[in-house]
Amino acid sequence: MNEGRKPYIAGNWKMNLDRAKALDLIKTIKGRLGDGNDREVAVFCPSVYLADVSAVAQGSPLGVGAQNLWFERDGAYTGELSSAMLREVGADRVLIGHSERRHVLLEPDDWMARKMRAALDGSLLPILCVGEKLEERKGNRTERVLKRQLEAGFSDIQAEEIRRVTIAYEPVWAIGTGETATPLQVGEVHKFIRRWVASRLGAEAGEAIRVLYGGSVNPGNVKALMSVPDVDGVLVGGASLKPDTFLPLIEFDR
Ligand code: PGA
């Protein structure tokens, strides 16, 4: 962690919970949240619950985000949602290029810049997710893959926008598997990502950008991960679904 970058703890509910459970969970999180001055906490919930969840979160520093968006403003895109629609139901942020969207729903790299642009132009704070598959790590291709994903996602981002953008490094092999990247592996990749941002958008941008780690984060490993110098927060799937496992993450330093 770094003094100048506020720790960011984000829960990605994916396609889990029902409306009643989502509302219970958000009420519990809101009740335990401080004033938000020393950390940023957000949940990325199924779009159909955004209006209800954001209504509960209102008046607190809790962020509420969508898990995906489409980059056009309107038109014949059956099943998709625009940034304006997401904002209208209370989202203030959005995940872009989550590994499940890239690898299960087959979203190509060349959509990412347009999605990042649509998010920023639509006043949503994007988290660009990047990460290598197991065979890519084993084949020593981790940096090559990350560079490709970063180049695609950042091709239309300007240095002055960097404070509104977050990156999440989520190795595909660590997502939902119970296997976590070691602090050493995470440190190497986060340093690589920060250097890449500095080389692309300048030293100040490299210093300012927050880079989160995601992949089987839980109350038992959060401290070690948060103490890695270039880790500014965590993006959490499974452990974000229950107060027992999510509250210790938002209180990682207590
Ligand atoms: P996980 O998911 O914590 O269940 O591994 C992380 C994510 O996909 O964001």
Residues whose N, C-alpha, C, O or C-beta is under 5 A from the ligand:
A	BS01	PGA	N12 A174 I175 G176 T177 G214 G215 S216 V217 L235 V236 G237 G238 A239
